Amino acid sequence: YVVAERIRSMIESYSWNLRPITISMGLSYLRADVDTSAQLLSEADQSLYKSKTRGRNRITIYQQRVQESAA
């Protein structure tokens, strides 16, 4: 999470020529209950869409329930 937040913050604070740019990220991590890479990607994808629907420019981490860190 720390690295993702640093990347998000750096992109947000950079002086872009045309307009401000931000990013949203959905993260998941390898756990004992994750059986396949497809499951891991699906969880990250679900988390990304939660970030986007909650206002963008944020990181959402998938756990047993989706947990969000607002920017």
The first five atom37 places (N, CA, C, CB, O) and aatype in JSON, in Angstrom:
{
  "aatype": [18, 19, 19, 0, 6, 1, 9, 1, 15, 12, 9, 6, 15, 18, 15, 17, 2, 10, 1, 14, 9, 16, 9, 15, 12, 7, 10, 15, 18, 10, 1, 0, 3, 19, 3, 16, 15, 0, 5, 10, 10, 15, 6, 0, 3, 5, 15, 10, 18, 11, 15, 11, 16, 1, 7, 1, 2, 1, 9, 16, 9, 18, 5, 5, 1, 19, 5, 6, 15, 0, 0],
  "atom_mask": [
    [1, 1, 1, 1, 1],
    [1, 1, 1, 1, 1],
    [1, 1, 1, 1, 1],
    [1, 1, 1, 1, 1],
    [1, 1, 1, 1, 1],
    [1, 1, 1, 1, 1],
    [1, 1, 1, 1, 1],
    [1, 1, 1, 1, 1],
    [1, 1, 1, 1, 1],
    [1, 1, 1, 1, 1],
    [1, 1, 1, 1, 1],
    [1, 1, 1, 1, 1],
    [1, 1, 1, 1, 1],
    [1, 1, 1, 1, 1],
    [1, 1, 1, 1, 1],
    [1, 1, 1, 1, 1],
    [1, 1, 1, 1, 1],
    [1, 1, 1, 1, 1],
    [1, 1, 1, 1, 1],
    [1, 1, 1, 1, 1],
    [1, 1, 1, 1, 1],
    [1, 1, 1, 1, 1],
    [1, 1, 1, 1, 1],
    [1, 1, 1, 1, 1],
    [1, 1, 1, 1, 1],
    [1, 1, 1, 0, 1],
    [1, 1, 1, 1, 1],
    [1, 1, 1, 1, 1],
    [1, 1, 1, 1, 1],
    [1, 1, 1, 1, 1],
    [1, 1, 1, 1, 1],
    [1, 1, 1, 1, 1],
    [1, 1, 1, 1, 1],
    [1, 1, 1, 1, 1],
    [1, 1, 1, 1, 1],
    [1, 1, 1, 1, 1],
    [1, 1, 1, 1, 1],
    [1, 1, 1, 1, 1],
    [1, 1, 1, 1, 1],
    [1, 1, 1, 1, 1],
    [1, 1, 1, 1, 1],
    [1, 1, 1, 1, 1],
    [1, 1, 1, 1, 1],
    [1, 1, 1, 1, 1],
    [1, 1, 1, 1, 1],
    [1, 1, 1, 1, 1],
    [1, 1, 1, 1, 1],
    [1, 1, 1, 1, 1],
    [1, 1, 1, 1, 1],
    [1, 1, 1, 1, 1],
    [1, 1, 1, 1, 1],
    [1, 1, 1, 1, 1],
    [1, 1, 1, 1, 1],
    [1, 1, 1, 1, 1],
    [1, 1, 1, 0, 1],
    [1, 1, 1, 1, 1],
    [1, 1, 1, 1, 1],
    [1, 1, 1, 1, 1],
    [1, 1, 1, 1, 1],
    [1, 1, 1, 1, 1],
    [1, 1, 1, 1, 1],
    [1, 1, 1, 1, 1],
    [1, 1, 1, 1, 1],
    [1, 1, 1, 1, 1],
    [1, 1, 1, 1, 1],
    [1, 1, 1, 1, 1],
    [1, 1, 1, 1, 1],
    [1, 1, 1, 1, 1],
    [1, 1, 1, 1, 1],
    [1, 1, 1, 1, 1],
    [1, 1, 1, 1, 1]
  ],
  "atom_positions": [
    [[0.81, -1.2, 0.0], [0.0, 0.0, 0.0], [0.85, 1.26, 0.0], [-0.92, 0.0, 1.19], [0.53, 2.23, -0.69]],
    [[1.92, 1.26, 0.75], [2.77, 2.45, 0.88], [3.33, 2.86, -0.47], [3.93, 2.18, 1.88], [3.34, 4.04, -0.81]],
    [[3.8, 1.91, -1.24], [4.36, 2.21, -2.57], [3.26, 2.74, -3.49], [5.02, 0.96, -3.19], [3.48, 3.71, -4.21]],
    [[2.1, 2.12, -3.47], [0.98, 2.57, -4.3], [0.59, 4.0, -3.95], [-0.22, 1.64, -4.14], [0.32, 4.81, -4.84]],
    [[0.54, 4.32, -2.68], [0.19, 5.68, -2.24], [1.24, 6.68, -2.69], [0.02, 5.73, -0.72], [0.9, 7.8, -3.08]],
    [[2.49, 6.31, -2.64], [3.55, 7.21, -3.1], [3.41, 7.49, -4.59], [4.93, 6.63, -2.8], [3.57, 8.63, -5.02]],
    [[3.11, 6.48, -5.37], [2.92, 6.64, -6.82], [1.71, 7.54, -7.08], [2.73, 5.26, -7.51], [1.79, 8.48, -7.87]],
    [[0.59, 7.26, -6.4], [-0.62, 8.07, -6.58], [-0.35, 9.53, -6.25], [-1.76, 7.54, -5.7], [-0.73, 10.43, -7.0]],
    [[0.3, 9.76, -5.15], [0.6, 11.12, -4.69], [1.54, 11.84, -5.66], [1.22, 11.08, -3.3], [1.34, 13.02, -5.95]],
    [[2.55, 11.15, -6.16], [3.5, 11.76, -7.1], [2.81, 12.16, -8.4], [4.66, 10.8, -7.4], [3.06, 13.25, -8.93]],
    [[1.94, 11.31, -8.9], [1.23, 11.63, -10.14], [0.3, 12.82, -9.91], [0.42, 10.41, -10.64], [0.22, 13.72, -10.75]],
    [[-0.39, 12.83, -8.79], [-1.31, 13.92, -8.49], [-0.58, 15.26, -8.34], [-2.08, 13.61, -7.21], [-1.09, 16.29, -8.78]],
    [[0.6, 15.26, -7.74], [1.32, 16.51, -7.47], [2.19, 16.99, -8.62], [2.17, 16.33, -6.25], [2.69, 18.12, -8.58]],
    [[2.39, 16.16, -9.63], [3.23, 16.55, -10.77], [2.56, 17.7, -11.54], [3.48, 15.35, -11.7], [1.34, 17.74, -11.65]],
    [[3.35, 18.6, -12.05], [2.84, 19.74, -12.81], [2.65, 19.34, -14.28], [3.79, 20.96, -12.69], [3.58, 19.44, -15.08]],
    [[1.46, 18.88, -14.62], [1.15, 18.43, -15.98], [0.88, 19.65, -16.86], [-0.07, 17.47, -15.98], [0.33, 20.64, -16.39]],
    [[1.27, 19.57, -18.13], [1.13, 20.71, -19.04], [-0.32, 21.03, -19.38], [1.89, 20.44, -20.32], [-0.7, 22.2, -19.33]],
    [[-1.11, 20.07, -19.71], [-2.46, 20.33, -20.2], [-3.52, 20.41, -19.12], [-2.84, 19.27, -21.17], [-4.36, 21.31, -19.13]],
    [[-3.48, 19.47, -18.18], [-4.48, 19.44, -17.11], [-3.98, 18.53, -16.01], [-5.86, 18.97, -17.65], [-3.09, 17.71, -16.23]],
    [[-4.55, 18.65, -14.83], [-4.16, 17.75, -13.74], [-4.52, 16.3, -14.08], [-4.83, 18.17, -12.42], [-5.55, 16.04, -14.71]],
    [[-3.69, 15.39, -13.65], [-3.92, 13.96, -13.88], [-3.86, 13.25, -12.53], [-2.87, 13.37, -14.88], [-2.99, 13.52, -11.7]],
    [[-4.79, 12.35, -12.33], [-4.8, 11.52, -11.12], [-4.99, 10.07, -11.54], [-5.93, 11.97, -10.13], [-5.33, 9.78, -12.69]],
    [[-4.76, 9.16, -10.6], [-4.98, 7.74, -10.88], [-5.74, 7.11, -9.72], [-3.63, 7.02, -11.11], [-5.72, 7.59, -8.59]],
    [[-6.38, 6.02, -10.05], [-7.0, 5.17, -9.04], [-6.37, 3.79, -9.16], [-8.56, 5.1, -9.22], [-6.0, 3.37, -10.26]],
    [[-6.25, 3.11, -8.05], [-5.67, 1.77, -8.06], [-6.53, 0.82, -7.25], [-4.24, 1.79, -7.52], [-7.1, 1.19, -6.22]],
    [[-6.61, -0.39, -7.73], [-7.23, -1.46, -6.97], [-6.16, -2.49, -6.66], [0.0, 0.0, 0.0], [-5.48, -2.98, -7.57]],
    [[-6.0, -2.82, -5.41], [-4.94, -3.75, -5.0], [-5.53, -5.0, -4.37], [-3.99, -3.06, -4.02], [-6.56, -4.96, -3.7]],
    [[-4.85, -6.08, -4.6], [-5.12, -7.33, -3.89], [-3.76, -7.91, -3.54], [-5.98, -8.33, -4.76], [-2.73, -7.43, -4.02]],
    [[-3.74, -8.91, -2.72], [-2.47, -9.52, -2.33], [-2.66, -11.02, -2.15], [-1.92, -8.87, -1.03], [-3.76, -11.5, -1.89]],
    [[-1.57, -11.72, -2.29], [-1.6, -13.17, -2.19], [-1.85, -13.58, -0.74], [-0.28, -13.78, -2.7], [-1.14, -13.17, 0.18]],
    [[-2.89, -14.4, -0.56], [-3.26, -14.9, 0.76], [-3.48, -16.4, 0.65], [-4.55, -14.19, 1.3], [-3.51, -16.95, -0.45]],
    [[-3.63, -17.05, 1.78], [-3.84, -18.5, 1.79], [-5.14, -18.91, 1.1], [-3.84, -19.01, 3.23], [-5.23, -20.01, 0.56]],
    [[-6.15, -18.02, 1.12], [-7.43, -18.36, 0.51], [-7.52, -18.01, -0.98], [-8.53, -17.66, 1.25], [-8.58, -18.19, -1.58]],
    [[-6.45, -17.52, -1.57], [-6.43, -17.22, -3.0], [-5.85, -18.43, -3.73], [-5.6, -15.92, -3.31], [-4.7, -18.82, -3.5]],
    [[-6.65, -19.01, -4.61], [-6.24, -20.24, -5.29], [-5.57, -20.02, -6.64], [-7.42, -21.11, -5.46], [-4.72, -20.81, -7.06]],
    [[-5.97, -18.95, -7.34], [-5.47, -18.76, -8.7], [-5.09, -17.31, -8.95], [-6.52, -19.21, -9.73], [-5.52, -16.4, -8.23]],
    [[-4.27, -17.11, -9.98], [-3.93, -15.74, -10.37], [-5.17, -15.02, -10.9], [-2.81, -15.74, -11.43], [-5.29, -13.8, -10.75]],
    [[-6.08, -15.75, -11.5], [-7.32, -15.15, -12.0], [-8.14, -14.57, -10.84], [-8.16, -16.19, -12.78], [-8.74, -13.51, -10.98]],
    [[-8.18, -15.26, -9.72], [-8.89, -14.77, -8.54], [-8.23, -13.49, -8.03], [-8.92, -15.84, -7.43], [-8.92, -12.53, -7.68]],
    [[-6.92, -13.49, -7.99], [-6.17, -12.32, -7.52], [-6.44, -11.11, -8.42], [-4.67, -12.62, -7.48], [-6.68, -10.01, -7.92]],
    [[-6.42, -11.31, -9.73], [-6.7, -10.23, -10.67], [-8.15, -9.76, -10.56], [-6.41, -10.68, -12.11], [-8.42, -8.57, -10.66]],
    [[-9.06, -10.68, -10.36], [-10.47, -10.32, -10.19], [-10.67, -9.44, -8.96], [-11.33, -11.59, -10.09], [-11.42, -8.47, -9.01]],
    [[-10.01, -9.77, -7.88], [-10.11, -8.98, -6.65], [-9.54, -7.58, -6.86], [-9.39, -9.68, -5.5], [-10.13, -6.6, -6.42]],
    [[-8.4, -7.49, -7.54], [-7.81, -6.18, -7.83], [-8.74, -5.36, -8.73], [-6.42, -6.35, -8.5], [-8.89, -4.16, -8.54]],
    [[-9.34, -6.02, -9.7], [-10.28, -5.35, -10.61], [-11.5, -4.84, -9.85], [-10.71, -6.31, -11.73], [-11.94, -3.71, -10.07]],
    [[-12.06, -5.65, -8.96], [-13.19, -5.21, -8.14], [-12.81, -3.99, -7.31], [-13.66, -6.36, -7.22], [-13.59, -3.04, -7.18]],
    [[-11.62, -4.02, -6.76], [-11.15, -2.91, -5.94], [-10.97, -1.64, -6.77], [-9.84, -3.28, -5.26], [-11.29, -0.55, -6.31]],
    [[-10.46, -1.79, -7.98], [-10.28, -0.63, -8.87], [-11.62, 0.03, -9.16], [-9.6, -1.06, -10.18], [-11.73, 1.26, -9.1]],
    [[-12.63, -0.74, -9.48], [-13.93, -0.17, -9.78], [-14.58, 0.47, -8.56], [-14.85, -1.22, -10.35], [-15.34, 1.43, -8.69]],
    [[-14.29, -0.05, -7.37], [-14.75, 0.62, -6.15], [-14.08, 1.99, -6.03], [-14.43, -0.25, -4.89], [-14.74, 2.97, -5.68]],
    [[-12.79, 2.06, -6.33], [-12.09, 3.35, -6.3], [-12.73, 4.33, -7.26], [-10.61, 3.16, -6.65], [-12.98, 5.48, -6.9]],
    [[-12.99, 3.89, -8.47], [-13.54, 4.78, -9.48], [-14.94, 5.27, -9.12], [-13.58, 4.08, -10.83], [-15.25, 6.44, -9.31]],
    [[-15.77, 4.39, -8.6], [-17.13, 4.8, -8.27], [-17.2, 5.66, -7.02], [-18.01, 3.57, -8.09], [-18.19, 6.37, -6.82]],
    [[-16.19, 5.61, -6.2], [-16.18, 6.42, -4.97], [-15.46, 7.75, -5.14], [-15.53, 5.65, -3.86], [-15.19, 8.44, -4.16]],
    [[-15.17, 8.11, -6.37], [-14.63, 9.45, -6.59], [-13.27, 9.52, -7.24], [0.0, 0.0, 0.0], [-12.75, 10.62, -7.43]],
    [[-12.7, 8.43, -7.58], [-11.4, 8.39, -8.23], [-10.27, 8.94, -7.37], [-11.46, 9.15, -9.52], [-10.5, 9.4, -6.25]],
    [[-9.05, 8.9, -7.9], [-7.85, 9.37, -7.23], [-7.71, 8.78, -5.83], [-7.86, 10.89, -7.15], [-7.53, 9.5, -4.85]],
    [[-7.81, 7.48, -5.76], [-7.72, 6.79, -4.48], [-7.24, 5.36, -4.67], [-9.08, 6.8, -3.76], [-7.18, 4.85, -5.79]],
    [[-6.9, 4.74, -3.59], [-6.45, 3.35, -3.59], [-7.44, 2.54, -2.77], [-5.0, 3.22, -3.02], [-7.79, 2.91, -1.65]],
    [[-7.89, 1.45, -3.34], [-8.79, 0.55, -2.63], [-8.12, -0.81, -2.56], [-10.19, 0.47, -3.32], [-7.7, -1.36, -3.58]],
    [[-8.03, -1.36, -1.36], [-7.36, -2.63, -1.13], [-8.41, -3.71, -0.88], [-6.37, -2.54, 0.06], [-9.28, -3.55, -0.02]],
    [[-8.33, -4.8, -1.63], [-9.26, -5.9, -1.44], [-8.82, -6.73, -0.25], [-9.35, -6.78, -2.71], [-7.67, -7.15, -0.16]],
    [[-9.74, -6.97, 0.65], [-9.54, -7.94, 1.71], [-10.78, -8.82, 1.69], [-9.31, -7.26, 3.12], [-11.41, -8.94, 0.64]],
    [[-11.15, -9.41, 2.76], [-12.37, -10.21, 2.76], [-13.55, -9.32, 2.38], [-12.61, -10.88, 4.15], [-14.49, -9.77, 1.72]],
    [[-13.5, -8.09, 2.78], [-14.43, -7.08, 2.29], [-13.53, -5.97, 1.73], [-15.43, -6.55, 3.43], [-12.39, -5.84, 2.16]],
    [[-14.03, -5.18, 0.81], [-13.21, -4.13, 0.21], [-13.02, -3.01, 1.23], [-13.86, -3.57, -1.09], [-13.97, -2.53, 1.84]],
    [[-11.75, -2.63, 1.39], [-11.39, -1.59, 2.34], [-10.74, -0.45, 1.56], [-10.42, -2.13, 3.45], [-9.92, -0.71, 0.67]],
    [[-11.08, 0.78, 1.85], [-10.64, 1.9, 1.04], [-9.81, 2.9, 1.85], [-11.84, 2.59, 0.44], [-10.02, 3.11, 3.04]],
    [[-8.87, 3.49, 1.15], [-8.11, 4.6, 1.7], [-8.37, 5.8, 0.79], [-6.57, 4.27, 1.8], [-7.91, 5.81, -0.35]],
    [[-9.09, 6.78, 1.27], [-9.4, 7.97, 0.46], [-8.18, 8.86, 0.37], [-10.59, 8.75, 1.04], [-7.41, 9.0, 1.32]],
    [[-8.04, 9.45, -0.79], [-6.92, 10.37, -1.01], [-7.22, 11.73, -0.44], [-6.6, 10.48, -2.5], [-6.39, 12.63, -0.53]]
  ]
}
